[in-house]
Amino acid sequence: MELLYCGIKNFRNVSDAKINFTKGLNLIRGNNAQGKTSVLEAVYIFARGRSFRTNKEAEFIAFESENSDIEIEYEDSRRKNKMSAHYDKTEKRKLYKNGIQINRTSEFIGNFRAVLFTPDHLSLIKSSASDRRLFLDIALSQIDPKYVAVLKKYNLLLAERNALLKDRRAEEKETEILFETLAEQMAPVAASITVLRKEYCDRLKKYVEDYFEQMTAGSETAVTEYESCVTDEGDVLLNEKLVKELYLKKFTDNIFREINMKTSLYGPQKDDIDILLNGYSSRKYCSQGQQRSLAIALKLSEGDISADITGEYPVYLLDDISGELDSKRNAFFMSQLKERQIIITSCNIKNNKKFDNVITMKNGGVIQ
C-alpha cells in the first residue's frame, strides 16, 4: 500500500497544504508547532477513523474557521483510491471514498491501513491495560471489518448494563429480567471479541519473539500472552462457543457483587496482554531499554500481521521517534522497514540524503 497525496485545509494549525509522497522514506521536517504532527494525524484518521491526539472532532477545525477538509490519495494492490473527510462546527462529519459518502465507520476503516508509532507507544508495555487493549483494537479494526462492528455493539451493550447497575432500582425483582436479557445479548459478542483478540495475539507471539531475539542477539526471550477474565486456558479462548458460555456465567453469577460495585466486573474490557520477558511479566520486571525494545517488536509485528492478512504492507507513520531511541535500536527499527513506505516527522534531522522525499513545513504550510 502506498500513500500518494494528502490535502489539508484548516485542519489544526495547517491552513492549506498539498503534499505528495513517494515510495520509501519520506521526511516531514520543520521546527516545533509548524504542522508536522498535524499532517500525520490527518493521514492516520483515514486508517483508524479517528485521531490519535483527541476524541473531540471540533478540535480539528482551525481557529477562526467554520470547517475543515482533509483528503488522501493512495494505491493498494487493486487500484488507486481517494478518501476525504469534512468537518463542520454545525454539522456531523462527512466521510467519502472515491466520491461516495460512507455513513458507517466500520465501512470507512480498513480501506487505507497504517501503523502509527509515537513516543507514547514506547511506554506501552508498562502503561495501563486499556492502552494495550487499544493497541489490539486498532490493529484488528484495520484488518477485520467484523471486529469494528462487534466492538461497537459490545460497547453499547456494556454502557447500557453499567447504567442499569448504577440505577437505584437495580436490586428490584423486576430488573432481573433486564440483566438476563443483556447477558444473553452480550455473551456472544464478548466471545467474538475475545476469540479474535486471542487469534491475533497468537500471531503476534511468533513475530515479537523473533524480533526481540534479533535485538538481544538471542540473550533474552519474549513470549506474548493474552489474558482473559474468563479463563487462563489458551485453547478454550479459541472456541467461541465455550467462551460464550463462560461469559454468560460470569454475567449472571456475579450480578449482586456488580450492583454493589456499580460497574461490570467481567468482559473483554477487563482483558490484557502480557509479555513474559525471560519468563517474568514485563509489566513488573522490565528496564526502560527492554521496554523500548518490546515496543519496537510490537509495532513491527503489527505491520507484518497486516501484510500477512491483507497481502500488502501498511504505511508506517513515525512521529519523531528517532529522537526517543538510542542509535542501536533506531538503526534496527529502520533496517526492518526496508522496501516499505515510511513517513517520519522530525525537527532535528539535518542530513537529508538518506531520504527519498523531504517535505518542509513552516507556519502551517509546505515550503516548495
C-alpha positions as CSV (number, residue, x, y, z in Angstrom):
1,M,0.0,0.0,0.0
2,E,1.3,3.4,-0.9
3,L,0.2,6.9,0.1
4,L,0.4,9.2,-2.9
5,Y,-1.0,12.5,-1.7
6,C,-2.5,14.3,1.2
7,G,-4.5,17.6,1.0
8,I,-5.3,19.6,4.2
9,K,-7.3,22.7,4.7
10,N,-8.0,24.5,8.0
11,F,-7.0,21.4,10.0
12,R,-5.4,22.2,13.3
13,N,-2.6,24.6,12.6
14,V,-2.3,23.6,8.9
15,S,-4.1,26.3,6.9
16,D,-3.6,24.9,3.4
17,A,-1.2,22.1,2.4
18,K,-0.9,19.8,-0.6
19,I,1.7,17.1,-0.1
20,N,3.0,14.4,-2.5
21,F,4.6,11.3,-1.1
22,T,6.9,8.8,-2.7
23,K,7.8,5.2,-2.1
24,G,10.5,4.6,0.5
25,L,11.4,7.1,3.2
26,N,9.5,10.4,3.4
27,L,10.7,13.1,5.9
28,I,8.4,15.8,7.1
29,R,10.7,18.3,8.7
30,G,10.3,21.7,10.4
31,N,10.5,23.5,13.8
32,N,8.0,22.7,16.5
33,A,4.4,23.8,16.0
34,Q,4.7,24.1,12.3
35,G,2.2,21.4,11.4
36,K,4.3,18.2,11.1
37,T,2.3,16.0,13.5
38,S,-1.0,17.5,12.2
39,V,-0.2,16.0,8.8
40,L,0.4,12.6,10.3
41,E,-2.8,13.0,12.3
42,A,-4.8,13.8,9.2
43,V,-3.4,10.8,7.4
44,Y,-4.0,8.5,10.3
45,I,-7.7,9.4,10.6
46,F,-8.2,7.5,7.3
47,A,-6.7,4.4,8.8
48,R,-8.4,4.4,12.2
49,G,-11.4,6.6,11.7
50,R,-10.4,8.9,14.5
51,S,-7.4,10.9,15.7
52,F,-4.6,9.7,17.9
53,R,-4.4,13.0,19.7
54,T,-8.0,13.8,20.7
55,N,-11.6,12.4,20.8
56,K,-13.1,15.8,20.1
57,E,-13.5,16.4,16.3
58,A,-14.3,20.1,17.0
59,E,-10.6,20.5,17.8
60,F,-9.7,19.5,14.2
61,I,-11.1,22.8,12.9
62,A,-8.6,25.7,12.8
63,F,-9.3,28.8,14.9
64,E,-11.5,31.3,13.1
65,S,-12.6,28.7,10.6
66,E,-16.0,27.1,10.3
67,N,-15.0,23.8,8.7
68,S,-12.0,21.7,7.8
69,D,-11.3,19.3,5.0
70,I,-8.7,16.5,4.6
71,E,-8.2,14.1,1.8
72,I,-5.7,11.4,0.7
73,E,-5.0,9.5,-2.5
74,Y,-3.4,6.1,-2.1
75,E,-2.8,3.0,-4.2
76,D,-3.4,-0.6,-3.0
77,S,-2.9,-3.9,-4.8
78,R,-6.0,-3.3,-6.9
79,R,-6.4,0.3,-7.8
80,K,-5.9,4.0,-6.9
81,N,-8.3,5.4,-4.4
82,K,-9.3,8.7,-2.9
83,M,-10.8,9.3,0.6
84,S,-11.9,12.5,2.2
85,A,-13.4,13.8,5.4
86,H,-15.3,17.1,6.0
87,Y,-15.7,18.5,9.5
88,D,-18.1,21.4,10.3
89,K,-18.8,23.2,13.5
90,T,-22.6,22.9,13.0
91,E,-22.9,19.6,11.2
92,K,-22.0,15.9,11.6
93,R,-18.7,14.9,9.9
94,K,-18.9,13.6,6.3
95,L,-16.7,10.7,5.1
96,Y,-16.2,9.7,1.5
97,K,-14.4,7.1,-0.6
98,N,-14.0,7.6,-4.3
99,G,-16.7,10.3,-4.2
100,I,-19.3,8.1,-2.4
101,Q,-20.4,9.1,1.1
102,I,-19.8,6.5,3.8
103,N,-22.2,6.6,6.7
104,R,-20.7,3.8,8.9
105,T,-17.3,4.0,10.4
106,S,-16.9,0.2,10.0
107,E,-17.1,0.7,6.2
108,F,-14.5,3.5,6.4
109,I,-11.9,1.8,8.5
110,G,-9.7,-0.9,6.8
111,N,-9.5,0.7,3.3
112,F,-6.3,2.6,4.0
113,R,-4.1,0.9,6.5
114,A,-1.3,2.4,8.6
115,V,0.9,1.6,11.6
116,L,1.4,4.6,13.8
117,F,4.4,4.9,16.1
118,T,4.7,7.8,18.5
119,P,6.8,8.4,21.6
120,D,3.7,7.5,23.7
121,H,3.9,3.9,22.4
122,L,7.4,3.4,23.9
123,S,5.7,3.1,27.3
124,L,3.0,0.7,26.1
125,I,4.5,-2.3,28.0
126,K,4.1,-0.7,31.4
127,S,1.2,1.6,30.8
128,S,-2.4,0.8,31.6
129,A,-4.2,-2.3,30.4
130,S,-6.6,-0.1,28.4
131,D,-3.7,1.1,26.3
132,R,-2.7,-2.4,25.4
133,R,-6.3,-3.3,24.6
134,L,-6.4,-0.2,22.4
135,F,-3.3,-1.5,20.6
136,L,-5.2,-4.7,19.8
137,D,-8.4,-2.9,18.9
138,I,-6.7,-0.6,16.4
139,A,-4.7,-3.4,14.8
140,L,-7.7,-5.7,14.4
141,S,-10.1,-2.9,13.2
142,Q,-7.9,-2.3,10.2
143,I,-7.7,-5.9,9.1
144,D,-11.1,-7.3,10.0
145,P,-14.3,-5.3,9.3
146,K,-16.2,-7.7,11.5
147,Y,-14.2,-6.6,14.5
148,V,-15.3,-2.9,14.3
149,A,-18.9,-3.9,14.2
150,V,-18.8,-6.3,17.1
151,L,-16.7,-4.0,19.3
152,K,-19.2,-1.1,18.7
153,K,-22.1,-3.4,19.6
154,Y,-20.5,-4.7,22.7
155,N,-19.6,-1.2,24.0
156,L,-23.2,0.0,23.5
157,L,-24.5,-3.0,25.5
158,L,-21.8,-2.5,28.2
159,A,-22.8,1.1,28.6
160,E,-26.5,0.1,28.9
161,R,-25.6,-2.6,31.5
162,N,-23.4,-0.2,33.5
163,A,-26.1,2.4,33.6
164,L,-28.5,-0.3,34.9
165,L,-26.0,-1.3,37.6
166,K,-25.9,2.3,38.8
167,D,-29.7,2.6,38.9
168,R,-31.3,2.6,42.3
169,R,-33.8,0.0,41.1
170,A,-31.0,-2.5,40.1
171,E,-31.8,-4.8,43.0
172,E,-35.6,-4.9,42.4
173,K,-37.1,-8.2,41.2
174,E,-38.4,-6.6,38.0
175,T,-34.9,-5.6,36.9
176,E,-33.6,-9.2,36.9
177,I,-35.1,-9.9,33.5
178,L,-33.2,-6.9,32.1
179,F,-29.9,-8.2,33.4
180,E,-30.7,-11.7,32.0
181,T,-31.6,-10.2,28.6
182,L,-28.4,-8.1,28.5
183,A,-26.3,-11.2,29.5
184,E,-27.8,-13.2,26.6
185,Q,-27.1,-10.3,24.2
186,M,-23.6,-9.6,25.5
187,A,-22.2,-13.1,25.8
188,P,-21.9,-14.0,22.1
189,V,-20.5,-10.5,21.2
190,A,-18.0,-10.7,24.0
191,A,-16.9,-14.1,22.9
192,S,-16.4,-13.0,19.4
193,I,-14.1,-10.1,20.5
194,T,-12.1,-12.4,22.8
195,V,-11.6,-15.1,20.2
196,L,-10.5,-12.5,17.6
197,R,-8.0,-10.9,20.1
198,K,-6.7,-14.3,21.1
199,E,-6.1,-15.3,17.5
200,Y,-4.3,-12.0,16.9
201,C,-2.1,-12.5,19.9
202,D,-1.2,-16.0,18.8
203,R,0.1,-14.4,15.5
204,L,1.8,-11.7,17.5
205,K,3.7,-14.2,19.6
206,K,5.9,-15.5,16.9
207,Y,6.8,-12.1,15.4
208,V,7.5,-10.5,18.8
209,E,9.7,-13.4,19.9
210,D,11.7,-13.3,16.6
211,Y,12.2,-9.5,16.6
212,F,13.2,-9.4,20.3
213,E,15.6,-12.3,19.8
214,Q,17.3,-10.4,17.0
215,M,17.6,-7.2,19.1
216,T,19.2,-9.0,22.0
217,A,21.3,-11.4,19.9
218,G,19.4,-14.3,21.4
219,S,20.3,-13.5,25.0
220,E,16.7,-12.8,26.1
221,T,13.3,-14.2,25.3
222,A,9.9,-12.6,25.0
223,V,6.6,-14.5,24.9
224,T,3.3,-12.7,24.3
225,E,0.2,-13.9,26.1
226,Y,-3.5,-12.9,26.0
227,E,-5.0,-12.6,29.5
228,S,-8.8,-13.2,29.6
229,C,-11.1,-12.6,32.6
230,V,-13.0,-15.8,31.9
231,T,-10.2,-18.4,31.7
232,D,-6.5,-18.8,31.5
233,E,-6.7,-21.8,29.2
234,G,-5.5,-20.7,25.9
235,D,-7.1,-23.4,23.8
236,V,-10.5,-22.6,25.3
237,L,-10.2,-19.0,24.3
238,L,-10.1,-20.1,20.6
239,N,-13.5,-21.9,21.0
240,E,-16.2,-19.2,20.6
241,K,-19.0,-21.5,21.8
242,L,-17.2,-22.3,25.1
243,V,-16.1,-18.7,25.6
244,K,-19.8,-17.6,25.1
245,E,-20.9,-20.0,27.8
246,L,-18.2,-18.7,30.2
247,Y,-19.2,-15.1,29.7
248,L,-22.9,-15.9,30.2
249,K,-22.0,-17.5,33.5
250,K,-19.8,-14.5,34.6
251,F,-22.6,-12.0,33.6
252,T,-25.2,-13.8,35.6
253,D,-23.4,-15.3,38.6
254,N,-21.8,-12.1,39.8
255,I,-24.7,-9.7,39.4
256,F,-25.1,-8.7,43.1
257,R,-21.4,-8.0,43.5
258,E,-21.5,-5.9,40.4
259,I,-24.6,-4.0,41.7
260,N,-22.6,-3.2,44.9
261,M,-19.6,-2.0,42.8
262,K,-22.0,-0.2,40.3
263,T,-19.9,-1.5,37.3
264,S,-19.4,-4.5,35.2
265,L,-16.5,-6.6,36.5
266,Y,-16.2,-9.0,33.7
267,G,-15.9,-8.8,29.9
268,P,-13.4,-8.0,27.2
269,Q,-13.0,-4.5,28.7
270,K,-11.1,-6.2,31.6
271,D,-8.6,-8.3,29.4
272,D,-5.0,-7.5,28.9
273,I,-1.8,-8.6,27.1
274,D,1.4,-9.6,28.9
275,I,4.8,-10.3,27.5
276,L,6.8,-12.7,29.6
277,L,10.4,-11.3,29.5
278,N,12.8,-14.2,30.3
279,G,9.9,-15.9,32.0
280,Y,8.7,-12.9,34.1
281,S,5.9,-10.4,33.5
282,S,7.3,-7.4,31.6
283,R,4.7,-5.2,33.2
284,K,6.5,-5.7,36.5
285,Y,10.1,-6.5,35.6
286,C,11.3,-4.5,32.6
287,S,14.0,-1.9,32.3
288,Q,13.4,1.2,30.1
289,G,15.7,-0.3,27.4
290,Q,13.8,-3.6,27.4
291,Q,10.5,-1.7,27.4
292,R,11.5,0.2,24.3
293,S,12.8,-2.9,22.5
294,L,9.5,-4.7,23.2
295,A,7.5,-1.7,21.9
296,I,9.6,-1.8,18.7
297,A,8.9,-5.5,18.4
298,L,5.1,-4.9,18.8
299,K,5.0,-2.2,16.2
300,L,7.0,-4.2,13.6
301,S,4.8,-7.2,14.3
302,E,1.6,-5.1,13.8
303,G,2.8,-4.3,10.3
304,D,3.8,-7.9,9.5
305,I,0.5,-9.3,10.6
306,S,-1.4,-6.7,8.5
307,A,0.7,-7.8,5.5
308,D,0.0,-11.5,6.2
309,I,-3.7,-11.0,6.2
310,T,-4.2,-8.3,3.5
311,G,-1.4,-9.2,1.2
312,E,0.4,-5.8,1.4
313,Y,2.3,-3.8,4.0
314,P,0.6,-0.8,5.5
315,V,2.1,2.7,5.5
316,Y,4.3,3.4,8.5
317,L,3.7,6.8,10.3
318,L,6.5,7.7,12.7
319,D,6.1,10.8,14.8
320,D,9.6,12.0,15.9
321,I,10.5,8.5,17.1
322,S,14.2,8.7,16.2
323,G,14.9,11.3,18.9
324,E,13.5,8.9,21.6
325,L,15.5,5.9,20.6
326,D,19.2,5.2,21.1
327,S,21.2,4.7,17.9
328,K,21.3,0.9,18.1
329,R,17.5,0.5,18.5
330,N,16.8,3.2,15.9
331,A,19.1,1.5,13.4
332,F,17.5,-1.9,14.0
333,F,13.9,-0.5,13.7
334,M,14.6,1.3,10.4
335,S,16.5,-1.6,9.0
336,Q,13.4,-3.8,9.3
337,L,11.3,-1.3,7.3
338,K,13.2,-1.5,4.0
339,E,11.0,-1.8,0.9
340,R,8.1,-0.2,2.8
341,Q,6.7,3.3,2.7
342,I,7.6,5.3,5.8
343,I,6.5,8.9,6.7
344,I,8.5,10.3,9.5
345,T,8.4,13.7,11.2
346,S,11.4,15.4,12.8
347,C,12.8,18.8,13.7
348,N,16.3,17.5,14.4
349,I,17.4,15.6,11.3
350,K,19.9,17.7,9.3
351,N,21.2,15.1,6.8
352,N,18.5,14.6,4.2
353,K,20.5,12.4,1.8
354,K,19.1,9.2,3.2
355,F,15.5,10.2,2.5
356,D,13.7,9.6,-0.8
357,N,11.4,12.7,-0.3
358,V,11.8,15.7,2.0
359,I,8.8,18.0,2.9
360,T,9.5,21.1,4.9
361,M,6.7,22.6,7.0
362,K,6.5,26.2,8.1
363,N,3.6,28.2,9.5
364,G,1.1,25.5,8.7
365,G,2.1,25.2,5.1
366,V,4.6,23.5,2.8
367,I,7.7,25.2,1.6
368,Q,8.3,24.3,-2.0
